């Protein structure tokens, strides 16, 4: 897949600490650098719930696929990735402001032809 990997977890603080140690110890590097995206924090931002109340039982039910919660690492990763993808789909469909491309080109003009429009 193109691009750099992004570490996403619930809770990222717990999972990233172990994963970073493991990668450094056994691989000598971590492909995620020091970056992690926390699903709980994203849920807090999207729902407006107080942070400590942004827990899975209080999140929108349509964010969850019908996957069993087994505490087996691979199953947990699949469950969390489905949760994140469903949240991301809601976020992209929401009225939240979307980033836009800059109005100016690299040469400081406001269109791509190198000229300022009249």
Secondary structure as a PSIPRED ss2 file (coil, helix, strand):
# PSIPRED VFORMAT (PSIPRED V4.0)

   1 X C   1.000  0.000  0.000
   2 X C   1.000  0.000  0.000
   3 X C   1.000  0.000  0.000
   4 X C   1.000  0.000  0.000
   5 X C   1.000  0.000  0.000
   6 X C   1.000  0.000  0.000
   7 X C   1.000  0.000  0.000
   8 X E   0.000  0.000  1.000
   9 X E   0.000  0.000  1.000
  10 X C   1.000  0.000  0.000
  11 X C   1.000  0.000  0.000
  12 X H   0.000  1.000  0.000
  13 X H   0.000  1.000  0.000
  14 X H   0.000  1.000  0.000
  15 X H   0.000  1.000  0.000
  16 X H   0.000  1.000  0.000
  17 X H   0.000  1.000  0.000
  18 X H   0.000  1.000  0.000
  19 X H   0.000  1.000  0.000
  20 X H   0.000  1.000  0.000
  21 X H   0.000  1.000  0.000
  22 X H   0.000  1.000  0.000
  23 X H   0.000  1.000  0.000
  24 X H   0.000  1.000  0.000
  25 X H   0.000  1.000  0.000
  26 X H   0.000  1.000  0.000
  27 X C   1.000  0.000  0.000
  28 X C   1.000  0.000  0.000
  29 X C   1.000  0.000  0.000
  30 X C   1.000  0.000  0.000
  31 X C   1.000  0.000  0.000
  32 X C   1.000  0.000  0.000
  33 X C   1.000  0.000  0.000
  34 X C   1.000  0.000  0.000
  35 X C   1.000  0.000  0.000
  36 X C   1.000  0.000  0.000
  37 X E   0.000  0.000  1.000
  38 X E   0.000  0.000  1.000
  39 X H   0.000  1.000  0.000
  40 X H   0.000  1.000  0.000
  41 X H   0.000  1.000  0.000
  42 X H   0.000  1.000  0.000
  43 X H   0.000  1.000  0.000
  44 X H   0.000  1.000  0.000
  45 X H   0.000  1.000  0.000
  46 X H   0.000  1.000  0.000
  47 X H   0.000  1.000  0.000
  48 X C   1.000  0.000  0.000
  49 X C   1.000  0.000  0.000
  50 X C   1.000  0.000  0.000
  51 X H   0.000  1.000  0.000
  52 X H   0.000  1.000  0.000
  53 X H   0.000  1.000  0.000
  54 X C   1.000  0.000  0.000
  55 X C   1.000  0.000  0.000
  56 X H   0.000  1.000  0.000
  57 X H   0.000  1.000  0.000
  58 X H   0.000  1.000  0.000
  59 X C   1.000  0.000  0.000
  60 X C   1.000  0.000  0.000
  61 X H   0.000  1.000  0.000
  62 X H   0.000  1.000  0.000
  63 X H   0.000  1.000  0.000
  64 X C   1.000  0.000  0.000
  65 X C   1.000  0.000  0.000
  66 X C   1.000  0.000  0.000
  67 X C   1.000  0.000  0.000
  68 X C   1.000  0.000  0.000
  69 X C   1.000  0.000  0.000
  70 X C   1.000  0.000  0.000
  71 X C   1.000  0.000  0.000
  72 X C   1.000  0.000  0.000
  73 X H   0.000  1.000  0.000
  74 X H   0.000  1.000  0.000
  75 X H   0.000  1.000  0.000
  76 X H   0.000  1.000  0.000
  77 X H   0.000  1.000  0.000
  78 X H   0.000  1.000  0.000
  79 X H   0.000  1.000  0.000
  80 X H   0.000  1.000  0.000
  81 X H   0.000  1.000  0.000
  82 X H   0.000  1.000  0.000
  83 X H   0.000  1.000  0.000
  84 X H   0.000  1.000  0.000
  85 X H   0.000  1.000  0.000
  86 X H   0.000  1.000  0.000
  87 X H   0.000  1.000  0.000
  88 X H   0.000  1.000  0.000
  89 X H   0.000  1.000  0.000
  90 X H   0.000  1.000  0.000
  91 X H   0.000  1.000  0.000
  92 X H   0.000  1.000  0.000
  93 X H   0.000  1.000  0.000
  94 X C   1.000  0.000  0.000
  95 X C   1.000  0.000  0.000
  96 X C   1.000  0.000  0.000
  97 X C   1.000  0.000  0.000
  98 X C   1.000  0.000  0.000
  99 X C   1.000  0.000  0.000
 100 X C   1.000  0.000  0.000
 101 X C   1.000  0.000  0.000
 102 X C   1.000  0.000  0.000
 103 X C   1.000  0.000  0.000
 104 X C   1.000  0.000  0.000
 105 X C   1.000  0.000  0.000
 106 X C   1.000  0.000  0.000
 107 X C   1.000  0.000  0.000
 108 X C   1.000  0.000  0.000
 109 X C   1.000  0.000  0.000
 110 X C   1.000  0.000  0.000
 111 X C   1.000  0.000  0.000
 112 X C   1.000  0.000  0.000
 113 X C   1.000  0.000  0.000
 114 X C   1.000  0.000  0.000
 115 X C   1.000  0.000  0.000
 116 X C   1.000  0.000  0.000
 117 X C   1.000  0.000  0.000
 118 X C   1.000  0.000  0.000
